[in-house]
Amino acid sequence: MRMKQPRICAVIVNKDLEAIKRVEPFVELFEVRIDLVGNGWQELVKQIKKPWLACNRLADEGGKWKGSEKRRIEELIKAVELGASIVDIELATKNLAEAMQAIKREPKCLLSFHDLEKTPPLIRMKDIVQRELDAGADICKVVTTAQRFEDNLTILQLITEFPEIKIVSFAMGHLGFTSRILCPLVGGVFTYASIEKGKESASGQITVSDLRKLYEMVGKWKTG
């Protein structure tokens, strides 16, 4: 397994700029959840000093977007114009090729898949990653839900099956806690963390502060 300094992506779910600035020195990038921040996200991203990832999550995959699909993609295009380094697009997006063509200019495309109920067998998840690659993904993301501890091992094994690509893979839920921590330690390009307790964007998400402490304890975080 490839061991490296873990990269943390802090998830922005509201317009609390003070909280964002507090964690900024300790993360490599931010995810801006357009569907959660709502109106005003455009002004917010202008204040972010670190690279940021734009996401406007479909309701079927755990998001809160309630507008039309056309409008959803338009918001992502706007994010590109405002300087997003990465754009997250669901593999299940209608007219995916068309959406990617509109979005994929300077930023990288992260194609994502979420299973809100379970962790599928490894062979099925490998097929999902291959479909993401075939569709033109720069980064592949497969997120599942842990129903048992062993699901952590399965979802992390997916990372080691694709050692040459950029991939994010972990399980949600309290039973997926381990996979969230280990994802960037076994080859995942980064892991997600909440900015504050109670402001999680998904079940089982850890705060930036707690995640950093864990990495410090195992000697994977460089201080100073």
Backbone torsions as a table, in degrees:
resi	resn	phi	psi	omega
1	MET	NA	143.2	-179.3
2	ARG	-83.0	122.2	179.3
3	MET	-105.2	133.5	-178.4
4	LYS	-156.2	168.6	176.8
5	GLN	-60.6	126.7	-178.1
6	PRO	-69.6	140.3	176.7
7	ARG	-105.2	133.2	-177.7
8	ILE	-112.1	132.0	174.2
9	CYS	-109.9	111.7	-179.4
10	ALA	-86.8	134.7	-174.0
11	VAL	-94.6	121.3	178.6
12	ILE	-91.5	118.9	-176.7
13	VAL	-117.2	-4.9	179.1
14	ASN	-150.3	-172.7	-176.1
15	LYS	-102.1	29.2	179.7
16	ASP	-80.4	84.7	-175.7
17	LEU	-64.1	-32.8	179.5
18	GLU	-62.3	-44.5	179.0
19	ALA	-66.4	-38.9	178.8
20	ILE	-61.0	-45.4	-178.5
21	LYS	-64.6	-31.1	-179.2
22	ARG	-64.7	-37.6	-176.9
23	VAL	-93.6	-10.0	-174.5
24	GLU	-52.7	-40.3	-179.0
25	PRO	-67.6	-16.9	-172.1
26	PHE	-106.1	4.8	-179.1
27	VAL	-126.1	158.0	179.4
28	GLU	-90.4	-28.8	179.6
29	LEU	-159.4	168.5	177.3
30	PHE	-118.1	150.7	166.6
31	GLU	-107.3	123.7	177.1
32	VAL	-97.2	109.8	180.0
33	ARG	-85.6	91.6	-178.0
34	ILE	-55.8	-38.8	-178.1
35	ASP	-67.7	-22.6	-180.0
36	LEU	-98.1	-38.5	180.0
37	VAL	-68.8	-42.4	178.7
38	GLY	76.8	-155.3	-178.1
39	ASN	-56.1	135.8	179.7
40	GLY	102.3	-4.2	-178.6
41	TRP	-63.8	-30.2	-178.6
42	GLN	-62.8	-41.4	178.7
43	GLU	-71.1	-34.9	-179.3
44	LEU	-61.3	-46.2	-174.6
45	VAL	-65.4	-21.8	178.3
46	LYS	-68.9	-16.6	-179.5
47	GLN	-95.1	-5.9	-177.2
48	ILE	-84.5	129.6	-177.5
49	LYS	-95.5	-19.0	179.4
50	LYS	-94.6	161.3	174.5
51	PRO	-56.9	149.9	-179.3
52	TRP	-137.9	150.9	-178.4
53	LEU	-108.2	132.4	179.1
54	ALA	-97.7	132.5	178.8
55	CYS	-140.1	132.2	176.2
56	ASN	-129.1	80.0	-163.2
57	ARG	-68.8	133.9	173.4
58	LEU	-62.8	143.9	178.1
59	ALA	-62.0	-35.7	-179.4
60	ASP	-64.6	-17.6	-178.6
61	GLU	-116.7	25.9	173.3
62	GLY	98.1	5.2	-179.0
63	GLY	-92.2	-177.6	-177.1
64	LYS	-121.9	11.1	-178.5
65	TRP	-65.4	128.8	-176.2
66	LYS	-118.8	-2.1	179.5
67	GLY	-85.5	-170.5	-179.8
68	SER	-73.4	161.5	177.7
69	GLU	-66.2	-38.2	178.8
70	LYS	-60.0	-44.5	179.9
71	ARG	-67.7	-36.0	179.1
72	ARG	-60.0	-46.7	-179.9
73	ILE	-68.7	-35.7	177.9
74	GLU	-60.3	-37.4	178.0
75	GLU	-65.2	-37.8	178.4
76	LEU	-68.6	-38.2	176.5
77	ILE	-62.7	-39.1	177.7
78	LYS	-62.7	-37.5	178.2
79	ALA	-62.9	-39.2	176.6
80	VAL	-59.5	-45.9	-179.3
81	GLU	-63.7	-27.5	-178.9
82	LEU	-90.6	0.4	172.6
83	GLY	106.6	16.8	177.3
84	ALA	-58.9	134.9	178.4
85	SER	-81.4	-30.5	-178.2
86	ILE	-138.4	143.3	174.0
87	VAL	-121.8	127.4	178.2
88	ASP	-90.2	121.7	176.1
89	ILE	-126.8	131.4	179.9
90	GLU	-69.2	139.7	176.2
91	LEU	-58.2	-29.2	-177.7
92	ALA	-83.2	3.8	-178.5
93	THR	-58.7	133.9	175.7
94	LYS	-66.6	140.7	-179.2
95	ASN	53.5	48.9	-175.7
96	LEU	-56.4	-46.9	-177.9
97	ALA	-59.4	-41.4	179.4
98	GLU	-65.7	-41.7	179.4
99	ALA	-64.8	-42.4	-179.8
100	MET	-65.8	-37.9	179.0
101	GLN	-62.3	-37.4	-179.8
102	ALA	-73.3	-30.3	-173.7
103	ILE	-95.0	-37.6	-168.8
104	LYS	-79.1	86.1	174.6
105	ARG	-111.9	-97.7	176.9
106	GLU	-79.1	-41.7	-173.9
107	PRO	-71.4	160.9	173.9
108	LYS	-83.3	151.6	177.8
109	CYS	-101.5	123.0	172.7
110	LEU	-102.4	115.0	177.3
111	LEU	-94.9	129.0	-171.3
112	SER	-122.3	152.1	175.6
113	PHE	-135.9	133.7	179.1
114	HIS	-128.9	129.9	172.0
115	ASP	-110.9	111.2	-174.4
116	LEU	-84.8	0.8	-176.1
117	GLU	-117.2	-34.5	-169.9
118	LYS	-155.5	179.9	171.0
119	THR	-112.0	111.1	-178.6
120	PRO	-66.0	166.4	175.5
121	PRO	-59.7	153.4	-177.3
122	LEU	-55.8	-41.0	-177.5
123	ILE	-62.2	-36.1	177.8
124	ARG	-70.6	-38.8	179.8
125	MET	-69.3	-33.9	175.3
126	LYS	-63.2	-37.3	177.6
127	ASP	-65.6	-38.1	178.9
128	ILE	-63.4	-45.2	178.2
129	VAL	-60.4	-42.8	-179.9
130	GLN	-63.0	-38.6	177.2
131	ARG	-64.8	-38.0	177.2
132	GLU	-64.4	-42.7	178.6
133	LEU	-64.4	-43.6	-179.9
134	ASP	-62.2	-29.5	-179.1
135	ALA	-81.6	-8.1	176.5
136	GLY	105.1	21.2	-178.9
137	ALA	-66.1	136.9	169.2
138	ASP	-85.9	-32.5	176.5
139	ILE	-132.8	134.2	178.3
140	CYS	-104.0	138.7	179.6
141	LYS	-131.6	125.3	174.9
142	VAL	-129.0	115.1	-179.7
143	VAL	-122.1	128.9	-177.9
144	THR	-121.8	-171.8	176.3
145	THR	-120.4	128.0	-178.9
146	ALA	-80.5	126.0	174.8
147	GLN	-103.9	-14.6	178.7
148	ARG	-155.2	162.4	-175.8
149	PHE	-60.4	-36.6	-177.2
150	GLU	-59.8	-21.1	178.3
151	ASP	-63.1	-27.9	175.5
152	ASN	-61.0	-42.6	-179.3
153	LEU	-66.1	-41.1	-178.7
154	THR	-64.9	-46.8	-176.7
155	ILE	-69.3	-32.7	176.7
156	LEU	-74.3	-32.3	176.8
157	GLN	-62.2	-31.5	178.6
158	LEU	-57.1	-38.7	179.0
159	ILE	-61.7	-43.9	-177.1
160	THR	-72.5	-16.1	176.6
161	GLU	-75.2	-16.9	-178.3
162	PHE	-129.3	66.7	-173.9
163	PRO	-68.3	-15.9	-175.2
164	GLU	-99.9	-0.1	-177.9
165	ILE	-117.7	163.9	175.1
166	LYS	-86.4	122.3	-174.7
167	ILE	-143.3	144.7	172.5
168	VAL	-122.0	126.4	-175.5
169	SER	-153.3	120.3	178.0
170	PHE	-159.5	172.9	-179.8
171	ALA	-111.9	141.1	177.0
172	MET	-84.9	175.1	179.6
173	GLY	88.7	163.5	-177.7
174	HIS	-64.4	-26.1	178.6
175	LEU	-78.2	-11.5	179.2
176	GLY	-96.2	7.1	-177.8
177	PHE	-50.6	-45.1	-176.7
178	THR	-62.2	-41.8	-177.1
179	SER	-68.4	-32.4	177.1
180	ARG	-62.5	-42.6	-179.0
181	ILE	-68.7	-44.9	-172.8
182	LEU	-81.7	-18.1	-176.6
183	CYS	-44.5	-55.3	-178.4
184	PRO	-76.6	-11.1	179.8
185	LEU	-85.3	-18.4	-179.9
186	VAL	-110.6	14.4	175.6
187	GLY	121.0	-9.5	177.7
188	GLY	-65.4	146.0	-174.0
189	VAL	-70.3	-30.3	172.9
190	PHE	-168.6	172.0	172.3
191	THR	-127.6	159.8	-176.8
192	TYR	-97.7	149.0	176.8
193	ALA	-145.9	152.1	177.3
194	SER	-84.5	153.3	-179.8
195	ILE	-75.8	-37.0	178.9
196	GLU	-140.0	154.4	175.0
197	LYS	-64.1	135.4	-178.7
198	GLY	90.7	-4.8	179.8
199	LYS	-117.0	33.4	-178.4
200	GLU	-72.5	144.9	177.4
201	SER	-94.2	-9.6	180.0
202	ALA	-155.0	156.8	-177.9
203	SER	-63.1	131.6	176.4
204	GLY	89.3	0.3	-177.8
205	GLN	-67.6	140.8	-177.5
206	ILE	-102.6	151.2	177.3
207	THR	-74.5	156.8	176.1
208	VAL	-56.2	-44.1	-178.2
209	SER	-60.5	-47.9	-179.1
210	ASP	-67.5	-38.3	-179.5
211	LEU	-65.9	-41.9	178.8
212	ARG	-62.3	-42.1	178.6
213	LYS	-61.4	-41.2	178.6
214	LEU	-62.1	-43.4	179.4
215	TYR	-67.7	-33.7	175.9
216	GLU	-64.3	-40.5	-178.2
217	MET	-65.1	-33.0	179.7
218	VAL	-96.9	9.6	174.8
219	GLY	73.8	24.7	-178.1
220	LYS	-107.6	7.4	179.8
221	TRP	-123.9	125.0	179.6
222	LYS	-86.9	121.3	179.4
223	THR	-99.6	159.0	176.2
224	GLY	78.2	NA	NA
